[in-house]
């Protein structure tokens, strides 16, 4: 017997002066930190504050 699963995806736009995955400010050049430059071995890490704001708004 088959089971069906339904998933809900919610996208939230948070107006902030910081990026969600690095320490750079928004509006700066994309080559200011290893995460923005997409260097090998530098995985993006979601900031705790951004996750809390998104959860609160959703």
C-alpha positions as CSV (number, residue, x, y, z in Angstrom):
1,X,0.0,0.0,0.0
2,X,1.2,3.5,-0.8
3,X,1.4,6.4,1.6
4,X,1.2,10.0,0.5
5,X,3.0,12.9,2.2
6,X,2.2,16.6,1.9
7,X,4.9,19.1,2.6
8,X,4.5,22.9,3.1
9,X,7.3,25.2,2.1
10,X,7.3,28.7,3.6
11,X,9.6,31.4,2.4
12,X,10.2,34.5,4.5
13,X,11.9,37.7,3.5
14,X,13.6,39.3,6.5
15,X,14.6,43.0,6.1
16,X,17.9,43.3,7.8
17,X,21.3,45.0,7.3
18,X,23.2,41.7,7.7
19,X,23.3,38.6,5.5
20,X,21.8,35.4,7.0
21,X,24.9,33.1,6.4
22,X,27.9,35.3,7.0
23,X,29.1,38.4,8.8
24,X,29.0,40.7,5.8
25,X,26.6,43.6,5.6
26,X,24.1,43.7,2.8
27,X,24.9,45.9,-0.1
28,X,28.7,45.3,0.1
29,X,30.6,43.6,-2.6
30,X,30.2,39.8,-2.9
31,X,34.0,39.2,-2.4
32,X,34.4,40.3,1.2
33,X,34.6,37.0,3.2
34,X,35.3,33.3,2.4
35,X,31.7,32.4,2.5
36,X,30.7,35.1,0.0
37,X,33.6,34.1,-2.3
38,X,32.4,30.4,-2.0
39,X,35.8,29.1,-1.1
40,X,36.2,25.4,-0.7
41,X,35.8,24.1,2.8
42,X,33.7,27.1,4.0
43,X,30.1,25.9,4.3
44,X,27.5,28.6,5.0
45,X,26.1,28.5,8.5
46,X,22.7,30.0,9.3
47,X,22.9,32.6,12.0
48,X,20.8,31.8,15.1
49,X,19.1,35.3,15.0
50,X,18.0,34.9,11.4
51,X,16.5,31.5,12.1
52,X,14.7,32.9,15.2
53,X,13.3,35.9,13.2
54,X,12.1,33.6,10.4
55,X,10.4,31.3,12.8
56,X,8.7,34.2,14.6
57,X,7.4,35.6,11.3
58,X,6.2,32.3,9.9
